[in-house]
Amino acid sequence: MRKKPKESSHYLRYRIYFVICLFVIFFAAIFFRAFQLQVLDSGKLKQMAMRQHRKTINIQSKRGDIYDRNLKELAVSIEVDSIFAQPNKIDSAKGTAKTLAPILSMSQSEIEKKIKSQPSFVWLKRQVDLKDEERKFVSSLEGIGIMKEARRFYPNRQLASNIIGFTGLDSTGLEGVERFYDSTLKGASRKYVGDKDAMGRVLLFEDLDKTVPVQGMEVELTIDKTIQYIAEKSLKNAVEKAGARGGTAIVMDPLTGEVLAMASLPTFDPNDIKRFEPRHWRNKNISDAFEPGSTFKLFLISAALEENMVKTRESIFCENGSYRVADRTFHDHERYGWLTIPQIIKYSSNIGSAKIGERLGKVQLYRYMKAFGFGSKTGIDLPGEATGSLRHYSTWSGVTIDTISFGQGVSVTGLQLVTAISSIANGGFLMKPYVVRSVKDSSGNMVSESNPVILRKVISEDTSKRITDMLVGVTEQGGTGVKAALEDFEVAGKTGTAQKPDLKNGGYLHGAYVASFLGFAPARSPRLAILVTIDEPRGEYYGGAIAGPVFKEIAQQSLSYMGIFPANSAPKVQFVKAPGEPPAEEAAAVEDEVTLPDGTIRPMSVPDFTGKTVRTVIRMARDRSFDVDINGSGRAVSQRPAPGQSVPSKGPVMVSFQ
């Protein structure tokens, strides 16, 4: 009987241990779970809680404006209304949708579907134009709100649209300058955060980025709005008159590489992008490659002159219009016999060009064509640039050197052509083309500035002058480019008429041509380098007849707009004689200033260029109507004549840069 209490006590002790163990395990599990939630999974759970209790909306800040070189607006951002709904605050989705449908120009079913798709927040329509009474009415609706956003607007509609490009709904650049400089123009987005209650209703919006500079940078282009309009109008008239598929026109400053205008047809209105297809968006001047035809001959002969393979007065027999090489027979459009080198350019002889190419040799021909920039991107600050095609000479067949000599078997872009002829116009320097002059912040402070960049020296100044003389003959009586001639200025140029290749079946398409004219004016003191191409004109298709008149119209109107007139039409000047000064007829040798009839004083002494950029020096020289010879790049370190001395009556002012 005494063992019973002992056994009972032993059993009780086991029960106590068992209960304690249960408590230990239970609290250990709770502790582990708490550690897991608060330490191991805290980050993930915090993000889940934020998603459940917070609503974040990003509103893009005002995008920077785009201007032409004279600070005329090309692309601006305007504030518009964006309509959103908070469905959990709306009693009747159907009734709200019926009320909003006529205001938002949407179907009732579409609005109702959007309201029912999200519990807390949904955009109904973004970037809409509401009248004041409509805005007040929409704001008064339960569960419907209005938020301000920036929308891109292009005040000139189609003008320069293929250069400027356009943006998407989220204010991201999709084409042109808008795309290439997107990060510069876009700025920083503005973030709004709303706290939601248990019902999912947004209680408060807070601007978290008040201290962030949100506005994008302003971009100034090299494009001149007026010259752009002239180029587009002239090109459009020619394309419509010829019944062509399209066309292009580029106007460049040959001394700097600045693109003054770049027209491309077909084009589009960036304010209503949905009405147009992607083929309308392309800037064909840089994205489309084509066979250059006879315009290529001027670069061939430039190379031959530079290498002393031909002499200016030398004659070449052009086989009376038929020349057989290997298994091919080449023809001229006329039966020419002996032609001098200038006549080969003037009459655009394929056979004469082929013989010059053979004399130059494939290695030298290839080397010079690469030096002129063919087969490589120019590096322009626009998206979508094509390289063209110039196969290595090691892959050429027995007739390739002949066909390339007159512009077949090679493809180029319009930008490559106008950049290459600019090197002939400016004395042999290949310049890097560009379309953006400067970038400024919202306060107008300069962030970056583009300056002319010399890529390389292609030919000598002497060769440049000799080929210019030949190109002037093209637009004179008997030449293929007489319709491009200007009344008051000499024009240096070359016509081109190239068959379009059949990319599917090989060979060339029957009756499909690209007519072109490439040149610069004034020939002896060039200010504009221009290329015009007309794609598949109907009827007459020769470059001189179709593209030449467009070149003439663009050059004539642009030079007049720029205030460039023939020397014999400039106003006469009168020297002002002060007491004690020499007579007027002697003053010409010592005076530093002249007074024009309107009282304007123009400096006639050489300014101090020290420390100036290439672009600034060129601009100052133009303002004073004298030429400069640029050597090097960077900033000016020396010049001849020295500052303050008279501008030389002949020849340019020499300026060296480092």
Secondary structure, 3 states (H helix, E strand, C coil): CCHHHHHHHHHHHHHHHHHHHHHHHHHHHHHHHHHHHHHHCHHHHHHHHHHHHEEEEEECCCCCCEECCCCCEEEEEEEEEEEEECHHHCCCHHHHHHHHHHHHCCCHHHHHHHHHHCCCCEEEEEEECCCHHHHHHHHHCCCEEEEEEEEEECCCCCCCHHHHCCECCCCCECCHHHHHCHHHHHCCCEEEEEEECCCCCEEEEEECCCCCCCCCCEEEECCCHHHHHHHHHHHHHHHHHHCCCEEEEEEECCCCCEEEEEEEECCCCHHHHHHCCHHHHCCHHHHCEECCHHHHHHHHHHHHHHCCCCCCCCEEECHHHEEEECCEEEECCCCCCEEEHHHHHHHCCHHHHHHHHHHHCHHHHHHHHHHCCCCCCCCCCCCCCCCCECCCHHHCCCCHHHHHHCCCCCEEEHHHHHHHHHHHHCCCEEECCECEEEEECCCCCEEEECCCCEEEECCCHHHHHHHHHHHHHHCCCCCCCHHHCCCCCCCEEEEEEEEEECCCCCCEEEEEEEEEEEEEECCCCCCEEEEEEEECCCCCCCHHHHCHHHHHHHHHHHHHHCCCCCHHHCCCCECCCCCCCCCHHHHCCCCCEEECCCCCEEECECCCCCCCEHHHHHHHHHHCCCCEEEECCCEEEEEECCCCCECCCCCCEEEEEC
